[in-house]
Amino acid sequence: MHTNTFSSPDPLITPEHNSVHDAAIKLLRQAAIEVNGSNPWDMQLHAPDVLQRGMAQANLGLGEAYMDGDWDAERLDEFFARLLGTRLTDNIRPLRLLGHVLMAKLFNLQNIERAKKVGEVHYDLGNDFYAQMLDSRMTYTCAYWEHATNLEQAQEAKLDMVCRKLQLQPGMRLLDIGCGWGSLLAFAAEKYGVEGVGVSISKEQIAFAAQRYAHLPIDFRLQDYRELDERFDAVASLGMFEHVGHKNFRTYMEVAHRSLDQGGLFLLHTIGKNSRRTPPDPWIDKYIFPNGDLPSIGQIGDAAENLFVVEDLHNFGSDYDKTLMAWFANFDRAWPAFAEQLGERFYRMWKYYLLSCAGAFRARDIQLWQLVLSKDGVRGGYRRPSL
């Protein structure tokens, strides 16, 4: 890692680079961020081309420069909260990323074969690693912090909220599409007396859940959601829709529809973006969630049209800020046990992932929605349980 800060002018910067450099500094100042300033959210440069990389390749260039050790910010989360809060970065559309944008727009990057990639790259990273970062149930989705003071309480509150929103009762069968390490199904079985099926494309997750919850009436399957063909009293999907892809949103809703018994409820918990025209983030796509594609609220509505009635929409995206900060604190504390195996570049990559996302939620640049849907509308109306 570089240790000396860099400040312009410098003989390595051409006049052309200087103009880009100056434009980037102007943009940062509009977010109250100074280059080599004294505030904890200020950007400390260690190489001459960081700002040029950021302007030329947006978050891909900025993220790779951070992984290379070419810049730092003491409060990376607040750097991104301030930068994204200006909405000025929405106008940076580098031509170098045109191929990435067109691929995402024109091709189905989340077909059955390609969908497996995110399981292999991200979720199969290692159960020991995630056990150190997450809560004791290994819940890798946004927690609910309204009455919680720590991650364990907040995740249990979220799981209980999901069960109550679904109106689960003993003996019901619950389907969890994208079940992760099984936290929701296990909680629902233990606290609400349900049975269920969970599907995931991650081998590590399914192996973990099947072993840990072998004593519960739950079937965990290594299976793509498009292969589901049976009925359940209730359906839930937490943190899975982000991997579906806009070309498959309708198919996903059709699977949920055919899987849900008449009179049942479907809860969809997903990160979302503010505009359907926004392409997937190139850095997140390359290094964290291959082929991810955040939905807009309009795209969710389009996909559900004539299949579901939206009974309830709950946005608690600011709680993802707290969740990510708690995950980073756990990750940072546990890092010495993984440092030799994963290396410094991985540490910087993972720090950038967790803290840049925390900043994005803090800026309300991205959202977290829970939708409760029914097939034909709840007679008399649906009432959200007290939270």
C-alpha positions as CSV (number, residue, x, y, z in Angstrom):
1,M,0.0,0.0,0.0
2,H,1.2,3.5,-0.8
3,T,1.9,5.7,2.2
4,N,2.7,9.1,0.8
5,T,-0.1,11.4,-0.3
6,F,-0.1,13.0,-3.7
7,S,-1.0,16.6,-4.5
8,S,-1.0,18.3,-7.9
9,P,0.6,19.8,-9.9
10,D,2.8,17.0,-11.0
11,P,4.9,16.4,-14.1
12,L,3.0,13.2,-14.8
13,I,-0.3,15.1,-15.3
14,T,-0.7,16.4,-18.9
15,P,-2.8,19.5,-19.6
16,E,-5.7,17.2,-20.7
17,H,-5.4,15.3,-17.4
18,N,-5.4,18.6,-15.5
19,S,-8.8,19.6,-16.9
20,V,-10.3,16.3,-15.9
21,H,-8.5,16.5,-12.5
22,D,-10.0,20.0,-12.0
23,A,-13.5,18.9,-13.0
24,A,-13.3,16.0,-10.5
25,I,-12.2,18.3,-7.7
26,K,-15.0,20.7,-8.5
27,L,-17.5,17.9,-8.3
28,L,-16.1,16.7,-5.0
29,R,-16.3,20.2,-3.6
30,Q,-20.0,20.3,-4.4
31,A,-20.3,17.4,-2.0
32,A,-18.1,19.2,0.6
33,I,-15.2,16.8,0.0
34,E,-11.7,18.1,-0.3
35,V,-8.8,16.3,-1.9
36,N,-6.1,15.8,0.7
37,G,-8.3,17.7,3.2
38,S,-8.4,17.3,7.0
39,N,-12.0,16.0,7.4
40,P,-12.5,12.2,7.9
41,W,-14.5,12.0,4.7
42,D,-12.0,13.8,2.6
43,M,-10.1,11.9,-0.2
44,Q,-6.4,11.3,0.4
45,L,-4.6,10.7,-2.9
46,H,-1.6,8.4,-3.2
47,A,-1.2,8.4,-7.0
48,P,-1.6,11.0,-9.8
49,D,-4.3,9.3,-11.9
50,V,-7.0,8.5,-9.4
51,L,-9.5,11.2,-10.3
52,Q,-8.9,10.6,-14.0
53,R,-9.7,6.9,-13.5
54,G,-12.9,7.9,-11.6
55,M,-14.1,10.3,-14.3
56,A,-13.2,7.9,-17.1
57,Q,-14.7,4.7,-15.7
58,A,-17.0,5.9,-12.9
59,N,-17.2,3.6,-9.9
60,L,-15.2,0.9,-11.7
61,G,-12.2,3.1,-12.0
62,L,-12.6,4.6,-8.5
63,G,-13.1,1.2,-6.9
64,E,-10.1,-0.4,-8.6
65,A,-7.9,2.6,-7.7
66,Y,-9.0,2.1,-4.1
67,M,-8.2,-1.7,-4.2
68,D,-4.8,-0.7,-5.6
69,G,-4.2,1.5,-2.6
70,D,-4.1,4.7,-4.7
71,W,-6.5,6.6,-2.4
72,D,-8.1,6.5,1.0
73,A,-10.7,8.2,3.1
74,E,-10.8,7.7,6.8
75,R,-14.7,7.5,6.7
76,L,-15.3,5.8,3.4
77,D,-19.0,5.4,4.2
78,E,-19.4,9.2,4.7
79,F,-17.3,10.0,1.6
80,F,-19.9,8.1,-0.5
81,A,-22.9,9.4,1.5
82,R,-21.8,12.9,0.6
83,L,-20.8,12.2,-3.0
84,L,-23.9,10.3,-3.9
85,G,-26.2,12.6,-1.9
86,T,-25.4,15.4,-4.5
87,R,-26.8,13.1,-7.3
88,L,-24.1,14.7,-9.5
89,T,-22.5,11.3,-10.2
90,D,-25.7,10.3,-12.1
91,N,-24.4,12.4,-15.0
92,I,-21.1,10.6,-15.3
93,R,-21.7,8.2,-18.2
94,P,-18.2,7.2,-19.5
95,L,-18.0,5.9,-23.1
96,R,-15.6,3.2,-21.8
97,L,-18.5,1.6,-20.0
98,L,-20.8,1.6,-23.0
99,G,-20.2,-2.1,-23.7
100,H,-21.1,-2.9,-20.0
101,V,-24.3,-0.9,-20.3
102,L,-25.4,-2.5,-23.6
103,M,-24.7,-6.0,-22.4
104,A,-26.9,-5.4,-19.4
105,K,-29.6,-3.9,-21.5
106,L,-29.7,-6.3,-24.5
107,F,-28.7,-9.7,-23.1
108,N,-30.2,-12.0,-20.5
109,L,-27.2,-12.2,-18.1
110,Q,-29.1,-14.1,-15.5
111,N,-30.1,-17.2,-17.5
112,I,-30.1,-20.5,-15.6
113,E,-26.4,-21.2,-16.5
114,R,-25.1,-17.7,-15.8
115,A,-27.1,-17.3,-12.6
116,K,-24.9,-19.9,-10.9
117,K,-21.9,-17.5,-11.2
118,V,-22.9,-15.3,-8.2
119,G,-23.2,-18.3,-6.0
120,E,-19.8,-19.5,-6.9
121,V,-18.1,-16.1,-6.7
122,H,-19.8,-14.5,-3.8
123,Y,-21.9,-16.8,-1.6
124,D,-19.5,-19.8,-1.8
125,L,-16.7,-17.6,-0.4
126,G,-16.7,-19.7,2.8
127,N,-19.2,-20.3,5.6
128,D,-16.5,-19.6,8.2
129,F,-16.0,-16.1,6.7
130,Y,-19.6,-15.2,6.7
131,A,-20.1,-16.6,10.2
132,Q,-17.7,-14.0,11.5
133,M,-19.4,-11.1,9.6
134,L,-23.1,-11.9,10.1
135,D,-25.3,-12.6,13.1
136,S,-25.6,-16.1,14.6
137,R,-28.3,-17.1,12.2
138,M,-26.2,-16.1,9.2
139,T,-28.8,-13.6,7.9
140,Y,-27.4,-11.8,4.9
141,T,-30.2,-9.3,4.3
142,C,-31.1,-5.9,5.7
143,A,-32.0,-6.0,9.5
144,Y,-34.8,-4.0,11.1
145,W,-33.5,-1.6,13.8
146,E,-36.6,0.2,15.0
147,H,-36.3,-1.3,18.5
148,A,-32.9,-3.0,18.3
149,T,-29.6,-2.0,19.7
150,N,-27.4,-4.7,18.1
151,L,-27.2,-6.8,14.9
152,E,-28.5,-9.9,16.6
153,Q,-31.7,-8.2,17.8
154,A,-32.2,-6.3,14.6
155,Q,-32.0,-9.5,12.4
156,E,-34.4,-11.4,14.7
157,A,-36.8,-8.4,14.5
158,K,-36.6,-8.5,10.7
159,L,-37.3,-12.3,10.6
160,D,-40.2,-12.0,13.0
161,M,-41.6,-9.0,11.0
162,V,-41.6,-11.1,7.9
163,C,-43.4,-14.0,9.6
164,R,-46.1,-11.6,11.0
165,K,-46.5,-9.9,7.6
166,L,-47.1,-13.3,6.0
167,Q,-49.6,-14.2,8.8
168,L,-47.9,-17.5,9.4
169,Q,-49.7,-20.2,11.4
170,P,-48.6,-23.7,12.7
171,G,-48.8,-26.3,9.9
172,M,-48.5,-23.9,7.0
173,R,-45.9,-24.6,4.3
174,L,-43.5,-21.7,3.4
175,L,-41.4,-21.4,0.3
176,D,-38.2,-19.3,0.6
177,I,-36.9,-18.4,-2.9
178,G,-33.2,-17.7,-2.4
179,C,-33.0,-19.0,1.2
180,G,-29.4,-18.2,2.0
181,W,-28.2,-20.1,5.0
182,G,-31.7,-20.9,6.1
183,S,-32.3,-18.3,8.7
184,L,-35.9,-17.3,7.8
185,L,-37.2,-20.9,7.3
186,A,-35.5,-22.0,10.6
187,F,-36.9,-19.1,12.5
188,A,-40.4,-19.6,11.1
189,A,-40.3,-23.3,11.9
190,E,-39.1,-22.8,15.4
191,K,-41.2,-19.8,16.3
192,Y,-44.3,-20.2,14.1
193,G,-44.5,-24.0,13.7
194,V,-44.4,-24.0,9.9
195,E,-42.8,-26.5,7.4
196,G,-41.1,-25.4,4.3
197,V,-38.8,-25.5,1.3
198,G,-35.8,-23.3,0.6
199,V,-33.9,-23.0,-2.7
200,S,-30.6,-21.5,-3.5
201,I,-27.9,-21.8,-6.2
202,S,-25.1,-21.7,-3.6
203,K,-23.7,-25.1,-2.7
204,E,-22.1,-23.8,0.5
205,Q,-25.4,-22.3,1.7
206,I,-27.5,-25.4,1.1
207,A,-24.9,-27.7,2.7
208,F,-24.7,-25.5,5.7
209,A,-28.5,-25.1,6.1
210,A,-29.3,-28.8,5.5
211,Q,-26.8,-29.8,8.2
212,R,-27.6,-27.1,10.8
213,Y,-31.4,-27.5,10.5
214,A,-31.7,-31.2,9.9
215,H,-33.9,-31.5,13.0
216,L,-36.5,-29.2,11.5
217,P,-39.3,-30.0,8.9
218,I,-37.5,-28.0,6.2
219,D,-36.2,-29.2,2.8
220,F,-33.2,-27.2,1.5
221,R,-32.6,-27.7,-2.3
222,L,-29.7,-26.6,-4.6
223,Q,-32.1,-25.4,-7.3
224,D,-32.8,-22.5,-9.6
225,Y,-36.1,-20.8,-8.8
226,R,-37.3,-21.4,-12.4
227,E,-37.5,-25.1,-11.7
228,L,-40.0,-24.8,-8.9
229,D,-43.4,-26.4,-9.6
230,E,-45.4,-27.0,-6.4
231,R,-47.8,-25.0,-4.2
232,F,-47.3,-23.4,-0.8
233,D,-49.4,-21.5,1.8
234,A,-47.0,-18.6,1.7
235,V,-43.9,-17.5,-0.3
236,A,-41.0,-15.3,0.8
237,S,-37.9,-14.0,-1.0
238,L,-35.4,-12.0,0.8
239,G,-32.4,-10.5,-1.0
240,M,-32.8,-12.7,-4.1
241,F,-34.6,-10.4,-6.6
242,E,-31.5,-8.3,-7.0
243,H,-29.9,-11.3,-8.9
244,V,-32.9,-12.0,-11.2
245,G,-32.2,-9.5,-13.9
246,H,-34.8,-7.3,-15.6
247,K,-35.3,-9.7,-18.5
248,N,-36.5,-12.3,-15.9
249,F,-38.5,-10.1,-13.6
250,R,-41.8,-11.3,-15.1
251,T,-40.7,-15.0,-15.1
252,Y,-39.8,-14.6,-11.4
253,M,-43.3,-13.2,-10.6
254,E,-44.9,-16.0,-12.6
255,V,-43.0,-18.6,-10.6
256,A,-44.1,-17.0,-7.3
257,H,-47.6,-16.8,-8.6
258,R,-47.8,-20.5,-9.5
259,S,-46.1,-21.5,-6.2
260,L,-48.7,-19.6,-4.0
261,D,-52.0,-21.1,-3.0
262,Q,-55.1,-19.1,-3.5
263,G,-55.5,-16.8,-0.5
264,G,-51.8,-16.9,0.4
265,L,-49.4,-14.1,0.7
266,F,-46.0,-13.4,-1.0
267,L,-43.4,-11.2,0.6
268,L,-40.7,-9.7,-1.6
269,H,-37.7,-8.1,0.2
270,T,-35.3,-6.4,-2.3
271,I,-32.9,-3.6,-2.7
272,G,-34.1,-1.2,-5.3
273,K,-33.0,1.8,-7.4
274,N,-34.7,5.1,-8.0
275,S,-34.8,5.0,-11.8
276,R,-35.3,2.1,-14.2
277,R,-32.8,3.7,-16.6
278,T,-29.8,3.2,-14.3
279,P,-27.5,0.4,-15.5
280,P,-25.9,-2.0,-13.0
281,D,-22.9,-0.6,-11.1
282,P,-19.8,-1.8,-13.0
283,W,-17.6,-2.3,-10.0
284,I,-20.2,-4.2,-8.0
285,D,-20.9,-6.3,-11.1
286,K,-17.2,-7.2,-11.6
287,Y,-16.1,-7.8,-8.0
288,I,-19.0,-8.5,-5.8
289,F,-22.3,-9.6,-7.4
290,P,-21.8,-10.8,-11.0
291,N,-24.8,-10.2,-13.2
292,G,-26.7,-8.3,-10.5
293,D,-29.5,-6.0,-11.5
294,L,-31.4,-3.8,-9.0
295,P,-35.1,-3.3,-9.9
296,S,-36.9,0.0,-9.8
297,I,-40.3,0.2,-8.2
298,G,-41.8,0.6,-11.7
299,Q,-40.2,-2.5,-12.9
300,I,-41.5,-4.5,-10.0
301,G,-45.0,-3.1,-10.7
302,D,-44.6,-4.1,-14.4
303,A,-43.5,-7.6,-13.5
304,A,-46.4,-8.1,-11.0
305,E,-49.1,-6.7,-13.3
306,N,-52.2,-9.0,-13.6
307,L,-50.5,-11.5,-11.3
308,F,-50.6,-9.9,-7.9
309,V,-52.2,-7.1,-5.9
310,V,-49.7,-5.1,-4.0
311,E,-51.1,-5.1,-0.5
312,D,-48.3,-3.3,1.3
313,L,-45.1,-1.5,0.5
314,H,-42.6,-0.8,3.3
315,N,-39.3,1.1,2.7
316,F,-36.7,0.9,5.4
317,G,-33.6,1.5,3.4
318,S,-31.9,3.6,6.0
319,D,-31.8,0.4,8.2
320,Y,-29.4,-1.1,5.6
321,D,-26.9,1.6,6.4
322,K,-26.8,0.4,10.0
323,T,-26.7,-3.2,8.9
324,L,-23.8,-2.7,6.6
325,M,-21.9,-0.7,9.2
326,A,-22.4,-3.6,11.7
327,W,-21.2,-6.1,9.1
328,F,-18.1,-4.1,8.5
329,A,-17.3,-3.8,12.2
330,N,-17.6,-7.6,12.5
331,F,-15.5,-8.1,9.3
332,D,-12.8,-5.7,10.4
333,R,-12.6,-7.3,13.8
334,A,-12.3,-10.8,12.4
335,W,-9.9,-9.9,9.5
336,P,-6.6,-11.1,11.2
337,A,-8.0,-14.6,11.0
338,F,-8.4,-14.3,7.2
339,A,-5.6,-11.9,6.2
340,E,-3.1,-14.5,5.2
341,Q,-5.6,-16.5,3.1
342,L,-7.4,-13.6,1.4
343,G,-4.7,-10.8,1.3
344,E,-4.7,-7.0,1.5
345,R,-6.4,-6.4,-1.9
346,F,-9.4,-8.5,-0.8
347,Y,-9.6,-6.5,2.5
348,R,-9.7,-3.3,0.6
349,M,-12.3,-4.7,-1.9
350,W,-14.6,-5.9,0.9
351,K,-14.2,-2.6,2.8
352,Y,-15.1,-0.7,-0.3
353,Y,-18.1,-2.9,-0.9
354,L,-19.6,-2.6,2.6
355,L,-18.9,1.0,3.2
356,S,-19.7,2.4,-0.2
357,C,-23.0,0.6,0.0
358,A,-23.6,1.9,3.5
359,G,-23.0,5.4,2.1
360,A,-25.4,4.8,-0.8
361,F,-28.2,3.9,1.5
362,R,-27.4,6.8,3.8
363,A,-27.7,9.1,0.8
364,R,-31.0,7.4,-0.2
365,D,-29.4,6.7,-3.6
366,I,-30.7,3.1,-3.3
367,Q,-33.6,1.7,-1.3
368,L,-34.8,-1.4,0.6
369,W,-38.4,-2.4,0.0
370,Q,-40.6,-5.1,1.5
371,L,-43.7,-5.7,-0.6
372,V,-46.6,-8.0,0.5
373,L,-48.6,-9.3,-2.5
374,S,-51.7,-11.4,-2.9
375,K,-53.2,-13.1,-5.9
376,D,-56.6,-11.4,-5.9
377,G,-56.6,-9.0,-3.0
378,V,-57.2,-9.7,0.6
379,R,-60.9,-9.5,1.3
380,G,-61.5,-6.6,3.7
381,G,-58.0,-5.3,3.1
382,Y,-54.6,-6.2,4.3
383,R,-53.4,-4.6,7.6
384,R,-49.6,-4.4,8.2
385,P,-48.9,-5.7,11.7
386,S,-47.6,-3.3,14.3
387,L,-43.8,-3.1,14.0
